[in-house]
Amino acid sequence: QVQLVESGGGLVQPGGSLRLSCAASGSIFRLNTMAWHRQAPGKERELVASITSGGSTNYVDSVKGRFTISRDNAKNTVLLQMNSLKPGDTAVYYCNINWRMSMMYNYWGQGTQVTVSS
């Protein structure tokens, strides 16, 4: 079984910064993708950013230039540095790890609240 533990959410003013972290433990295939998704009230969950074990990254257009995803393969951790935060970034942020072998393996953290408000 795989567990994901997130930390770093909170309340921040517009223009401020937060850093989310997520640590994965358990039986993890070394070739995987770690990602952050978010879900705002009344909206569907969306992919914010992802990073493969090889370091390739992908961002949703709305956060490009403001958010940076990084990872430590040895520790199975992923970070999301969020700068220039906007009220529209308010959501519950979920950490995700996934890989494909004979089937798709997909695991989620419990979520951490990010609120951007003055």
C-alpha positions in Angstrom: 0.0 0.0 0.0 1.1 3.6 -0.7 0.5 6.5 1.6 0.8 10.2 0.8 1.1 12.9 3.5 0.8 16.5 2.5 1.6 19.7 4.4 2.0 23.4 3.9 -1.4 24.7 3.1 -2.9 27.7 4.8 -4.2 31.3 4.5 -2.2 33.8 2.5 -2.9 37.2 1.1 -3.1 37.8 -2.7 0.4 38.1 -4.1 1.9 36.0 -1.3 3.6 32.6 -1.5 3.1 29.1 -0.1 5.0 25.9 -0.4 3.2 22.5 -0.4 5.1 19.3 0.3 4.1 15.7 0.0 5.9 12.6 1.1 5.1 9.2 -0.4 5.8 5.9 1.4 5.2 2.2 0.7 5.6 0.1 -2.3 6.4 2.6 -5.0 7.6 1.8 -8.5 10.7 3.9 -9.2 9.4 5.1 -12.6 6.4 7.2 -11.6 4.8 10.6 -11.9 4.0 12.8 -9.0 1.5 15.6 -9.3 -0.6 18.2 -7.6 -4.3 18.6 -8.3 -6.8 21.0 -6.9 -10.5 21.3 -6.4 -12.3 24.5 -5.7 -15.9 24.5 -4.3 -18.4 23.7 -7.0 -15.7 22.9 -9.5 -14.1 19.7 -10.9 -10.7 18.6 -9.7 -8.0 19.8 -12.1 -4.3 18.9 -12.6 -2.1 21.8 -11.5 1.3 20.4 -12.1 3.1 17.1 -12.6 6.7 15.8 -12.7 8.0 12.5 -13.8 10.8 10.6 -12.1 13.0 11.8 -15.0 12.2 15.4 -14.2 9.8 16.3 -17.0 7.2 18.8 -15.8 3.8 19.9 -16.9 1.7 22.9 -15.7 -1.9 24.1 -16.2 -1.8 27.4 -18.1 -3.2 29.4 -15.2 -0.2 28.7 -13.0 2.6 28.9 -15.5 5.3 31.3 -14.4 3.9 31.4 -10.8 4.1 27.8 -9.6 7.1 25.4 -9.6 7.0 21.7 -9.0 10.1 19.7 -7.9 10.8 16.3 -6.5 13.4 14.3 -4.6 13.4 10.8 -6.0 15.5 9.4 -3.2 13.0 10.6 -0.6 9.8 10.2 -2.8 8.8 13.7 -2.0 7.3 16.4 -4.2 7.1 20.1 -3.6 4.9 22.8 -5.1 6.2 26.3 -4.7 3.4 28.8 -5.3 4.2 32.4 -5.8 2.1 35.4 -6.8 -1.0 33.7 -5.4 -4.4 34.8 -6.6 -7.9 34.3 -5.0 -8.6 32.0 -7.9 -6.0 29.6 -6.6 -8.1 29.0 -3.5 -8.8 25.2 -3.4 -8.1 22.0 -1.7 -4.8 20.7 -3.1 -4.2 17.0 -3.5 -0.9 15.2 -4.0 -1.0 12.3 -6.4 1.5 9.5 -7.4 0.9 7.2 -10.3 2.6 4.7 -12.6 1.7 2.0 -15.0 2.8 -1.6 -15.0 0.4 -4.3 -15.9 -2.3 -1.9 -14.6 -2.5 1.7 -13.6 -1.6 2.5 -10.0 -3.0 5.8 -8.7 -2.8 7.1 -5.1 -4.0 10.3 -3.5 -3.2 12.3 -0.4 -5.9 13.6 2.0 -5.7 17.1 0.7 -4.6 20.4 2.1 -6.6 23.7 2.0 -5.1 26.7 0.4 -7.0 30.0 0.8 -5.9 33.2 -0.9 -7.8 36.2 0.6 -7.2 39.6 2.0 
